């Protein structure tokens, strides 16, 4: 699954951040005005990527080492959710979204 997600990255998905050892959360307005939230929870035990678009189909995913989760394509008006469990010291967590 990770290989598939990384190949999608070259086709227009956005890989954003390599996480340090502290909790991290971000919000961005992205392509077509979609809302993208990504990062880790406050205890750094979950990494997540969530996208909302009112006008376009969208998806989100998150990877760490050999672990990954992807939402699949979600219709406009709904939230695409992806999350994985991580260890508090985990690094190299990658977040992706796609809008079509």
C-alpha distances in whole Angstrom, upper triangle without the diagonal:
4,5,5,6,9,10,11,13,15,16,17,15,17,16,19,19,19,21,24,25,27,26,24,24,25,26,26,27,25,25,27,28,25,25,22,22,20,20,21,23,27,26,23,21,19,17,17,16,19,20,23,25,28,28,24,21,18,15,14,11,11,9,11,11,8,8,7,8,9,12,12,16,19,22,25,27,24,21,18,17,14,14,13,16,17,20,23,23,19,19,17,15,14,14,14,15,16,20,21
4,5,5,6,9,10,11,13,15,16,13,15,13,16,16,16,18,21,22,24,23,22,22,23,24,24,25,23,24,26,27,24,24,21,21,18,18,19,22,25,24,21,20,18,15,15,15,18,19,23,25,28,28,25,22,19,15,13,10,9,7,9,8,6,7,6,9,10,14,14,17,20,23,26,27,25,22,18,17,13,14,13,15,16,18,21,21,17,16,13,12,11,12,12,14,16,19,21
4,6,5,6,9,10,11,13,15,13,15,14,17,18,18,20,23,25,27,26,25,25,25,26,26,27,24,24,27,28,26,26,23,23,21,21,22,25,29,28,24,23,21,19,19,18,21,22,25,26,29,29,25,23,20,17,15,13,12,10,12,11,9,11,10,12,13,16,16,18,21,25,27,29,27,24,20,20,17,17,16,19,19,22,24,23,20,18,15,15,13,14,13,16,16,20,21
4,5,5,6,9,10,11,13,12,14,14,17,19,19,21,25,26,28,27,25,25,25,25,24,25,22,22,24,26,23,24,21,22,20,21,23,26,29,29,25,24,22,19,18,17,19,19,22,23,27,26,22,19,17,14,13,11,12,11,14,13,12,12,10,11,11,14,12,15,18,21,24,26,24,22,18,18,15,17,17,20,20,24,26,26,22,21,17,16,14,14,12,14,14,17,18
4,5,5,6,9,10,11,9,11,10,14,15,16,18,22,24,25,24,22,21,21,21,21,22,19,19,22,23,20,20,18,18,16,18,19,22,26,26,22,22,19,16,15,14,16,16,19,21,24,24,20,17,14,11,10,8,9,8,11,12,11,11,8,9,8,11,11,13,16,20,22,24,21,19,15,15,12,14,14,18,18,21,23,23,19,18,15,13,10,10,9,10,11,14,16
4,5,5,7,9,10,9,10,9,12,14,14,17,20,23,24,24,22,22,21,22,21,22,20,19,23,24,22,22,19,20,17,18,20,23,27,27,23,23,20,17,17,15,18,18,22,23,26,26,22,20,17,14,13,10,10,9,11,12,12,12,11,12,12,15,15,17,20,23,24,26,24,22,18,18,15,16,16,19,19,22,24,23,19,17,13,13,10,11,9,12,12,16,18
4,5,6,7,9,9,11,11,15,17,18,21,24,27,28,27,25,25,24,24,23,24,21,20,23,25,22,23,21,22,20,21,24,27,30,30,27,26,24,21,20,18,20,20,23,23,26,25,22,20,17,15,14,13,14,13,15,15,15,15,14,15,14,16,15,17,20,23,24,27,25,23,20,20,18,19,19,23,23,26,27,27,23,21,17,16,13,14,12,13,13,16,17
4,5,5,7,6,9,10,14,16,18,21,24,27,28,26,24,23,22,22,20,21,17,16,19,21,19,20,18,19,18,20,22,25,29,29,26,26,23,19,18,16,17,17,19,19,23,22,18,16,13,11,11,11,12,13,16,17,16,16,13,14,12,14,12,13,16,19,21,23,22,20,17,17,16,18,19,22,23,26,27,27,23,21,18,16,13,12,9,10,9,12,13
4,5,6,4,6,7,10,13,15,18,21,24,25,24,22,21,19,20,18,19,15,15,18,20,18,19,16,18,16,18,21,24,27,28,24,25,22,18,17,15,16,16,19,19,23,22,19,17,14,12,11,10,12,12,15,16,16,16,14,14,13,15,14,15,18,20,21,24,22,20,17,17,16,17,18,22,22,24,26,25,21,19,15,14,11,10,8,9,9,12,14
4,6,7,8,9,13,16,17,20,24,27,28,27,25,24,22,22,20,21,17,16,19,22,20,21,19,21,20,21,24,27,31,31,28,28,25,22,21,18,20,19,22,22,25,24,20,19,17,15,15,14,15,15,18,18,19,19,17,18,16,18,17,18,21,23,24,26,25,23,20,21,19,21,22,25,25,28,29,28,24,22,18,17,14,14,11,12,11,14,15
4,6,9,11,15,18,20,23,26,29,30,29,26,25,23,22,20,20,16,15,17,20,18,20,18,21,20,22,25,28,32,33,29,29,26,23,21,18,19,18,20,20,23,21,17,16,14,14,14,14,16,17,20,21,21,21,18,18,16,17,16,15,18,20,21,24,23,22,19,20,19,22,23,26,27,30,31,30,27,24,21,19,16,15,12,11,10,12,12
4,6,9,12,16,18,21,25,28,28,27,24,22,20,19,17,16,13,11,14,16,15,17,15,18,17,20,23,26,29,31,28,28,25,21,19,16,17,15,17,17,20,18,15,14,12,12,12,13,15,16,19,21,21,21,18,18,15,16,15,14,17,18,19,21,21,19,17,18,18,20,22,25,26,29,30,29,26,23,20,18,15,13,10,9,7,9,10
4,7,10,13,15,18,22,24,25,23,20,19,17,16,15,15,11,11,14,16,14,15,13,15,14,16,20,23,26,27,24,24,21,18,16,12,14,12,15,15,19,18,15,14,11,9,9,10,11,13,16,18,18,18,15,14,12,13,13,13,15,17,18,20,19,17,14,15,14,17,18,22,22,25,26,26,22,20,17,15,11,9,6,6,5,8,10
4,6,10,12,15,19,22,22,21,17,16,14,14,12,13,10,11,14,15,13,14,11,13,12,14,17,21,24,25,22,23,20,16,14,11,13,12,15,16,19,19,16,16,13,11,10,10,11,12,15,17,19,18,15,15,14,15,15,15,17,19,19,21,20,17,15,16,14,16,18,21,21,24,24,24,20,18,15,13,9,7,5,6,7,10,13
4,7,9,12,15,18,19,18,15,15,13,14,13,15,13,14,18,18,16,16,12,13,11,12,15,19,22,23,19,20,18,14,13,11,14,14,17,18,22,22,20,19,15,13,11,10,9,10,12,14,16,16,13,14,13,16,17,17,19,22,22,23,22,19,16,16,14,15,16,19,18,20,21,20,17,14,11,10,6,5,5,8,10,14,16
4,7,10,13,16,16,15,12,12,10,12,11,13,12,14,18,18,16,15,11,12,9,10,13,17,19,21,18,19,17,13,13,11,13,14,17,19,22,23,21,20,17,15,12,12,10,11,13,16,18,17,15,16,16,17,19,20,21,23,23,24,22,19,17,17,15,15,16,19,18,20,19,19,16,13,11,9,7,6,7,9,12,15,19
4,6,9,12,13,12,10,10,10,12,13,16,15,18,21,20,19,17,13,12,10,9,11,15,17,18,15,17,15,12,12,12,15,16,19,21,25,26,24,23,20,17,14,13,11,11,12,14,17,16,15,16,17,19,21,22,23,26,26,26,24,21,19,18,16,15,16,17,15,17,16,15,13,10,8,7,6,7,9,12,16,19,22
4,7,10,11,12,10,12,13,16,16,19,19,21,25,24,22,20,17,15,12,10,12,15,17,17,14,16,15,12,13,14,17,19,22,25,28,29,27,26,22,20,16,14,11,11,10,12,15,15,15,17,18,20,23,24,26,28,29,29,27,23,21,19,17,16,15,16,14,15,14,13,10,7,5,5,6,9,12,15,18,22,25
4,7,8,8,7,10,11,15,16,20,20,23,26,25,23,20,17,14,11,8,9,12,13,14,10,13,12,10,12,13,17,19,22,25,29,30,28,27,23,21,17,15,12,11,10,13,16,15,15,17,19,21,24,25,26,29,29,29,27,23,21,19,17,15,14,14,12,12,11,10,8,5,6,6,8,10,13,17,20,23,27
4,6,8,8,12,14,17,19,23,23,26,29,28,26,23,20,17,14,11,11,13,13,13,11,13,14,12,15,17,20,22,26,29,32,34,32,31,27,25,21,19,15,15,13,15,18,18,18,20,22,24,27,29,30,33,33,32,30,26,25,22,20,18,16,16,13,12,10,8,8,6,8,9,11,14,17,20,24,27,31
4,7,9,12,15,19,21,25,26,29,32,30,28,25,22,19,15,12,10,12,12,11,8,11,13,12,15,18,21,24,27,30,34,36,34,33,29,26,23,20,17,16,14,15,19,18,19,21,23,25,28,31,31,34,34,34,31,27,26,23,20,18,16,15,11,10,7,5,7,7,10,11,14,16,20,23,26,29,33
4,6,10,13,17,20,23,24,28,31,29,26,23,20,17,14,10,9,10,9,9,8,11,12,12,15,17,20,23,26,29,32,34,33,32,28,26,22,21,17,17,16,18,21,20,20,21,24,25,29,30,30,33,33,32,30,26,25,22,20,17,17,15,13,11,8,8,9,10,12,12,15,16,20,22,26,29,33
4,7,10,14,17,21,22,26,28,26,24,20,17,14,11,8,6,7,6,7,6,9,10,10,12,14,17,20,22,26,29,31,30,29,26,23,20,18,15,16,15,18,21,19,19,19,21,23,26,28,27,30,30,28,26,23,22,19,17,15,15,14,12,11,8,10,10,11,13,12,14,14,18,20,24,26,30
4,7,11,13,17,18,22,25,22,20,17,14,11,8,5,5,7,8,10,8,12,11,9,10,12,14,17,20,23,26,28,27,26,23,21,17,16,14,15,15,18,21,19,18,18,20,21,24,25,25,27,27,26,24,20,19,17,16,14,15,15,13,14,11,12,12,11,13,11,12,12,15,17,21,23,27
4,7,10,14,16,19,21,19,17,13,11,7,6,4,6,8,9,12,10,13,11,9,9,10,11,14,16,19,22,25,24,23,20,18,15,15,13,15,16,20,22,20,18,18,18,19,22,23,22,24,24,22,21,17,17,15,14,13,15,15,15,16,14,16,15,14,15,12,13,11,14,15,19,21,24
4,7,10,12,16,18,16,14,11,8,6,6,6,9,11,12,16,14,16,14,12,10,10,11,12,14,17,20,22,21,21,18,17,14,15,14,16,18,21,23,21,19,19,18,19,21,22,21,23,22,21,19,16,16,15,15,15,17,18,18,19,18,19,17,16,16,14,13,11,13,13,17,18,22
4,7,9,13,15,12,11,7,6,5,7,9,12,13,15,18,17,19,16,14,12,10,10,10,11,14,16,19,18,19,16,16,14,15,15,18,20,24,25,23,21,19,18,18,20,20,19,20,19,18,17,14,14,14,15,16,18,20,20,22,21,22,21,20,19,16,15,12,13,12,15,16,20
4,6,10,12,9,8,6,5,7,9,12,15,17,19,22,20,22,19,16,14,11,11,10,11,12,15,17,16,17,15,15,13,15,16,19,21,25,26,24,21,20,19,18,20,19,18,19,17,17,17,15,15,15,16,18,20,23,23,25,24,25,23,21,20,17,15,12,12,11,13,14,17
4,7,9,6,6,5,6,9,12,15,18,20,22,25,24,25,22,19,16,13,12,10,10,10,12,14,14,15,13,15,14,17,18,21,24,27,28,26,23,22,20,19,20,19,17,18,15,15,16,14,15,16,18,20,23,25,26,28,27,28,26,25,23,20,18,15,14,12,13,12,15
4,6,6,5,6,7,10,12,16,19,21,24,27,25,26,23,19,17,13,12,9,10,10,12,13,12,13,11,13,12,15,17,20,23,26,27,25,22,20,18,17,18,17,16,17,14,15,16,14,14,16,17,19,22,25,26,28,28,29,26,24,22,20,17,13,12,9,10,9,12
4,5,6,9,10,13,15,19,22,25,27,30,28,29,25,22,19,15,14,11,11,9,12,11,10,11,10,12,13,16,18,21,24,27,28,26,23,21,19,18,18,15,15,15,13,15,16,15,15,17,19,21,24,27,28,31,31,31,29,27,24,22,19,15,13,10,9,7,9
4,6,9,11,15,18,21,25,27,29,32,30,31,28,24,21,17,15,12,11,8,9,8,8,11,11,13,15,18,21,24,27,30,31,29,26,23,20,19,18,16,15,14,11,13,15,15,15,18,20,23,26,30,31,34,34,34,32,30,28,25,22,18,16,12,11,8,9
4,7,10,13,16,20,23,24,27,30,28,29,26,23,20,16,14,11,9,7,8,9,10,12,12,14,15,19,21,24,27,30,31,29,26,24,21,19,19,17,16,15,12,12,14,14,15,17,20,22,26,29,30,33,32,33,31,29,27,25,22,18,16,13,12,10,12
4,7,10,13,17,20,21,24,27,25,26,23,20,16,13,10,7,6,4,7,8,8,10,9,11,12,15,17,21,24,27,28,26,22,20,17,15,16,14,12,12,10,10,11,10,11,14,16,19,22,25,26,29,29,30,28,27,25,22,19,15,13,10,10,8,11
4,7,10,14,17,18,21,24,22,23,20,17,14,11,8,6,5,6,9,11,11,13,10,12,11,14,16,20,22,26,27,24,21,19,17,15,17,15,14,14,12,11,11,9,11,12,14,17,20,23,24,27,26,28,25,24,23,20,18,14,13,10,11,11,14
4,7,10,13,15,18,21,19,20,17,14,10,7,6,4,7,9,12,14,13,13,10,10,9,11,12,16,19,22,23,21,18,16,14,13,15,15,14,15,14,13,12,10,10,10,12,14,17,19,20,23,23,24,22,21,19,16,14,10,9,8,10,11,14
4,7,10,11,14,17,15,17,13,11,8,6,5,6,9,12,15,17,17,16,13,12,10,11,12,15,17,21,22,20,17,15,14,14,16,17,15,17,16,15,14,10,10,10,11,12,15,17,17,20,19,21,19,18,18,14,13,10,10,10,13,14,18
4,7,9,12,15,12,14,11,8,5,4,6,9,12,15,18,20,19,18,15,13,9,10,9,12,14,17,19,16,14,13,13,13,16,17,17,19,19,18,16,13,11,10,9,9,12,14,14,17,16,17,15,15,14,11,10,7,9,10,13,15,19
4,7,10,11,9,11,8,6,6,7,9,12,15,19,22,24,23,22,18,16,12,11,9,11,12,16,18,15,14,14,15,16,19,20,20,23,22,22,20,16,15,12,11,10,11,12,11,14,13,14,12,12,12,9,9,8,11,13,16,19,23
4,7,8,5,7,6,4,6,9,12,15,18,21,25,27,26,24,21,18,15,13,11,12,12,16,18,15,14,14,16,17,20,22,22,25,25,24,21,17,16,13,12,9,10,10,9,11,9,11,10,11,12,9,11,11,14,16,20,22,26
4,6,5,7,6,7,8,11,13,16,19,22,25,28,27,26,22,20,17,16,13,15,15,18,20,17,16,16,18,18,22,24,23,26,26,24,21,18,17,14,13,10,11,10,10,11,10,13,13,14,16,13,15,14,17,18,22,24,28
4,6,8,9,10,12,15,16,20,22,25,28,31,30,29,26,24,20,19,17,18,18,21,23,20,20,20,22,22,26,28,27,29,29,27,25,21,21,18,17,14,14,13,12,12,10,13,14,15,17,15,17,17,20,22,25,28,31
4,6,8,10,13,16,18,22,24,28,31,34,33,31,28,25,22,20,17,18,17,19,21,19,19,19,22,23,27,29,28,31,31,29,27,23,22,19,17,14,13,11,10,9,7,10,12,14,17,15,18,18,21,23,27,30,33
4,6,7,10,14,16,20,23,26,30,32,31,29,26,23,19,17,14,14,13,16,18,15,16,17,19,21,24,27,26,29,30,29,26,22,21,17,15,12,11,9,7,7,5,8,8,10,13,11,14,15,18,21,24,27,31
4,7,10,14,16,20,23,27,30,32,31,29,25,22,19,16,13,14,12,15,16,13,14,15,18,19,23,25,25,28,29,28,25,21,20,16,14,10,8,6,5,6,6,9,9,12,14,12,15,15,19,21,24,27,30
4,6,10,13,16,19,23,26,28,27,25,21,18,15,13,10,11,11,14,15,12,12,12,14,15,19,22,21,25,25,24,21,18,16,12,10,7,6,5,5,8,9,12,10,12,14,11,13,12,15,17,21,24,27
4,7,10,14,17,21,24,26,24,22,19,16,12,10,7,9,9,13,14,11,10,10,12,14,17,19,20,23,23,23,20,16,14,11,8,5,5,6,7,10,10,12,10,11,11,8,9,9,12,14,18,20,24
4,7,10,13,17,20,22,21,19,15,12,9,8,6,9,11,15,16,12,10,9,10,11,14,16,16,19,20,19,16,12,11,7,6,4,7,9,10,13,14,16,13,14,13,10,10,8,10,11,15,17,21
4,7,10,14,17,19,17,15,12,9,6,6,6,10,12,16,17,14,11,9,9,9,12,14,13,16,17,16,14,10,8,6,5,6,9,12,14,17,17,19,16,16,15,11,9,6,7,8,11,13,17
4,7,10,14,16,14,13,10,8,6,8,9,13,16,20,20,17,14,11,10,9,12,12,11,13,13,13,10,7,5,5,6,9,12,15,17,20,20,22,20,19,18,15,13,9,9,8,11,12,15
4,7,10,12,11,10,7,7,6,10,12,16,19,22,22,20,16,14,11,10,11,11,9,11,10,10,9,6,5,7,9,12,16,19,20,24,24,25,23,22,21,17,15,11,10,7,9,9,12
4,7,9,9,9,7,9,10,13,16,19,22,26,26,23,20,17,14,12,13,11,9,9,8,7,6,5,7,9,12,15,19,22,24,27,27,29,26,26,24,21,19,15,13,10,11,10,12
4,6,6,7,7,10,11,15,18,22,25,28,28,26,22,19,16,14,14,11,9,8,5,6,7,7,9,12,15,18,22,25,27,30,30,32,30,29,27,24,21,17,15,11,11,8,10
4,6,9,10,13,15,19,22,25,29,32,32,29,26,23,19,17,16,13,11,8,5,4,8,9,12,15,18,21,25,28,30,34,34,35,33,32,31,27,25,21,19,15,14,11,12
4,7,9,13,16,20,23,26,30,33,33,30,26,24,20,17,17,13,11,8,5,7,10,12,13,17,20,23,27,30,32,36,36,37,35,34,32,28,25,22,19,15,13,10,10
4,6,10,13,17,20,23,27,30,29,27,24,21,17,15,13,10,9,7,5,8,10,11,12,15,18,21,25,28,30,34,34,36,33,31,29,26,23,19,16,12,10,6,6
4,7,11,14,18,21,25,27,27,24,21,18,14,11,10,6,5,5,5,9,9,10,9,13,15,19,22,26,28,32,32,34,31,30,27,24,21,18,15,11,9,6,6
4,7,11,14,17,21,24,23,21,17,15,11,9,8,5,5,7,7,10,9,8,7,10,12,16,19,23,24,28,29,30,27,26,24,21,17,14,11,7,6,4,6
4,7,11,14,18,20,20,17,14,11,7,6,6,5,6,9,10,12,10,9,5,8,9,12,15,19,21,25,26,27,24,23,21,17,14,11,8,6,5,7,9
4,7,11,14,17,17,15,11,8,6,6,7,8,9,12,13,14,12,9,6,6,6,9,12,16,17,21,22,23,20,19,17,14,11,8,6,4,6,9,12
4,7,11,13,13,11,7,6,4,6,8,11,12,16,17,18,15,12,9,8,5,7,9,13,14,18,19,20,17,16,14,11,8,6,5,6,9,12,15
4,7,10,11,8,6,6,7,9,12,14,16,19,20,21,18,15,12,10,6,6,7,10,11,14,16,17,13,13,11,7,6,5,6,9,12,15,18
4,7,7,6,4,7,9,12,14,17,19,22,24,25,22,19,15,13,9,9,8,10,10,13,15,15,11,11,8,6,5,7,9,12,15,18,21
4,6,5,6,9,12,16,18,21,22,26,27,28,25,22,19,16,12,10,8,9,8,10,13,12,8,8,6,5,6,9,12,15,18,22,25
4,6,8,12,14,18,20,23,25,29,30,31,28,25,22,19,15,14,11,12,10,12,14,13,10,9,8,8,9,12,15,18,21,24,27
4,7,10,13,17,18,22,24,28,30,31,28,25,21,19,15,14,11,12,11,14,17,16,13,13,11,11,12,14,15,18,21,24,26
4,7,11,14,16,19,21,25,27,28,25,21,18,15,12,10,7,9,9,12,15,15,12,13,12,10,11,12,14,17,19,23,25
4,7,10,12,16,18,21,23,24,21,18,15,12,8,8,7,9,11,14,17,17,14,14,12,10,9,10,11,13,16,19,21
4,7,9,13,14,18,20,21,18,15,11,9,5,6,6,10,12,16,18,19,16,16,15,12,11,10,10,12,14,17,19
4,6,9,11,15,17,18,15,12,9,8,5,8,10,13,15,19,21,22,19,19,17,14,12,10,9,9,11,14,16
4,7,7,11,14,15,11,9,6,6,5,9,12,15,18,22,23,25,22,22,20,17,15,12,11,10,10,12,14
4,6,10,13,15,12,11,8,9,9,13,15,19,21,25,27,28,25,24,22,19,17,14,12,10,10,11,12
4,7,10,12,10,10,8,10,11,15,18,22,24,28,29,31,27,27,25,21,19,16,13,10,9,9,9
4,7,9,7,7,6,9,12,15,19,22,25,28,30,31,28,28,26,23,20,17,14,11,10,10,10
4,6,6,8,9,12,15,19,22,26,28,32,33,35,32,31,29,26,23,20,17,14,12,10,10
4,6,8,10,13,16,20,24,27,29,33,33,35,33,32,30,27,24,20,18,14,13,10,10
4,7,10,13,16,20,23,26,29,32,33,35,32,32,31,27,25,21,19,16,15,13,14
4,7,10,13,16,20,23,26,29,30,32,30,29,28,25,22,19,17,14,14,13,14
4,6,10,13,17,20,22,25,26,28,26,26,25,21,19,15,14,12,12,12,14
4,7,10,14,17,20,23,24,26,23,23,22,18,16,13,11,9,10,11,13
4,7,10,14,16,20,21,23,20,21,20,16,14,12,11,10,12,14,16
4,7,11,13,17,18,20,17,18,16,13,12,9,10,10,12,15,18
4,7,10,13,15,17,14,15,15,11,11,10,11,13,16,18,21
4,6,10,12,14,12,13,13,10,11,11,13,15,18,21,24
4,7,10,12,10,12,14,11,13,14,16,19,22,25,28
4,6,8,6,9,11,9,12,13,17,19,23,26,29
4,5,5,9,12,11,15,16,20,23,26,29,33
4,6,9,12,12,15,17,21,23,27,30,34
4,7,10,11,15,17,21,24,28,31,34
4,7,7,11,14,17,21,24,28,31
4,6,9,12,16,19,23,26,29
4,6,10,13,17,20,24,27
4,7,10,14,17,21,24
4,7,10,14,17,20
4,7,11,14,17
4,7,11,14
4,7,10
4,7
4
